[in-house]
């Protein structure tokens, strides 16, 4: 009923025409063979530990665990997962063709208040019988997750929708992303520019440029995703709703003087907290 590559109608418009909630359509996870899903789970876990591993080293890791895989297969799986080694090298996350790449504005910048810097990223989410992608927007000072959304594709529409949800609440002075096509697309950068928000983009393959989002992914996966092994997209969405509520409002952070992200974000204070990008 819904055509992913319709010649004239976007998925959003197709869902509107048949009265289907687009989020419901997106909760169907992508599938792969059982073995590839297992390999992707192992790659994801290893990537959190060693994000500087590209497909050659990842291949060696899998072979040492007894899996007969070649580099071509591992490279394909990592590309499908949206993973790249965090070292200065050609990126698997390509900028949108013809679109502007903005400079990185956060180097040596003291982060002193909420809504000074927001950032976003996409991560691969393994499931019992498939996988999805998660995008989230986080406030750097408070670590507060302002908005998030799941998708079964890396299409940029779900990133723009998430941005609109966040900006409907408040807005930052600076918004930082990587150079992926979802974030360099004209629709995404135009939304930020028309709101008067300064745009910052990571240097390609730099591990520390978006460090707080990378830490968020590690926390979400080890405290929820890997423990629950969600069987369906609907279950995953419900589980993440509960987890992000816990993360924002109940989970104390040592780096926030043991306050929660919500306490810091809503008060704008965190004791003597001072972050430096």
Secondary structure as GFF3:
##gff-version 3
##sequence-region A 1 277
A	DSSP	alpha_helix	11	18	.	.	.	ID=ss1
A	DSSP	alpha_helix	22	26	.	.	.	ID=ss2
A	DSSP	alpha_helix	34	49	.	.	.	ID=ss3
A	DSSP	alpha_helix	55	64	.	.	.	ID=ss4
A	DSSP	alpha_helix	71	81	.	.	.	ID=ss5
A	DSSP	beta_strand	110	111	.	.	.	ID=ss6
A	DSSP	beta_strand	117	127	.	.	.	ID=ss7
A	DSSP	beta_strand	130	139	.	.	.	ID=ss8
A	DSSP	beta_strand	145	151	.	.	.	ID=ss9
A	DSSP	alpha_helix	157	167	.	.	.	ID=ss10
A	DSSP	beta_strand	174	177	.	.	.	ID=ss11
A	DSSP	alpha_helix	181	184	.	.	.	ID=ss12
A	DSSP	alpha_helix	186	194	.	.	.	ID=ss13
A	DSSP	beta_strand	198	201	.	.	.	ID=ss14
A	DSSP	alpha_helix	211	220	.	.	.	ID=ss15
A	DSSP	pi_helix	221	225	.	.	.	ID=ss16
A	DSSP	alpha_helix	226	228	.	.	.	ID=ss17
A	DSSP	alpha_helix	233	249	.	.	.	ID=ss18
A	DSSP	three_ten_helix	254	256	.	.	.	ID=ss19
A	DSSP	alpha_helix	261	267	.	.	.	ID=ss20
A	DSSP	beta_strand	275	276	.	.	.	ID=ss21
###
